[in-house]
Amino acid sequence: MASLKEVAEQAGVSESTVSRALRGTGRVSAKTRAHVQEVANRLHFTLSRSASSLASGKTMRVTMVFTDTLNTWFNAAALEGAYEVLSEAGYDLVPMIVRTQANMQRFFERLPGNRNLDGMIVVSIMLDNTQVGILEDLTIPSVGLDARAIGGYSATVRVDDADSMHQAVQLLHSLGHERIGFVEMPDNPDFLFSAKLRSGAFMDAARQMGYDENDLALFEGRDSSKFRSFQDAVSETANRIISRPNRPTAICVETDDFAIALIYAMRRVGIRVPEDLAIIGFDDNDRSSMAELTTLHQDPVMMGRMAAEKVVALMHGETLHEPHSMLRTSLIMRATTRRLGQ
């Protein structure tokens, strides 16, 4: 393997110029930089990541913080989008899973002294005041992806839940449904997730559209640890919907996966979807089209790319034209909704 010295000799420049040219730092003309890169390629020389990091004071590493497994539809897609951008920019992406609030607290407490990352992306988590304060004092950029609020973050990428739920309620209202409801997912009570904004936004949109409290039902998510399985949680939620007096004729569900499972649970007990119960999901994941689920489409791959682009720009010292991005969803009409009485 060729050495830095050999590249310098072949290129006719100093070793320090080779180092600056290949790291993309310092005052090196475009012509010299291209020449050094051509020689390095010909000699199959690659500047050591560790050497480059020591010289620049940068780790070339971004941490992405999750509270759930990485193979969920949203997390996997967001991770893919972020990786595309960060790898192209020369950064390593390090996923971190914090499953409890205690783990999250320890992570944030250690952040001010952490020299192992240049930036971070936090996914779908509501931060407390202490964590917001830590982020505000950090010298490294932080981006909230699917964040509940912008507090503490250098930048955010969020879905407009208020507009999304307005679209859902408007559809159900136009189809003649007078009793409607929202179904939350079971979740980890240690965290407040961004998706929980949807239930409040749904109820607000319904009230604005003229529904009163007797017309509305909120099926709150229970502690996921109390259930033996996902199917257990689905069955318990379905029973609450079925047994409710004056049960709704239409519901919006926090995620597609839970909505699809509820469709099958309802059909097993003779409740027809959409004739007896219309159902709207949220995500438009890969399974929703096969289930013919009416849903609200979001694009976590694009959101991951946007979050990564923001953190890269901030790490390079750039000023963002739009630090906080709010994205609209689109309503995808399929077979689980229809006009009441048809």
Buried (B, 14 or more C-beta within 10 A) or exposed (E): EBEBEBBBBBBEBEBEBBBBBBBEEEEBEEEBBEBBBEBBEEBEBEBEEEEBBEBBEBBBBBBBBBBBEEEBBBBBBBBEBBBBBBEEBEBBBBBBEBBEBEBBBEBBEEBEEBEEBBBBBBBBBBBBEEBBEBBEEBEBBBBBBBBBBBBBBBBBBBBBBBBBBBBBBBBBBEBBBBBBBBBBBBBBEBBBBBBBBBBBBBBBBBBEBEBEEEBBBEBEBBEBEEBEEBEEBBBBBBEBBBEEEEBBBBBBBBBBBBBBBBBEBBEEEEBEBBEEBBBBBBBBBEBBEEBEBBBBBBBBBBBBBBBBBBBBBBBEEEEBEEBBBBBEBEBBEBEBBBEBEE
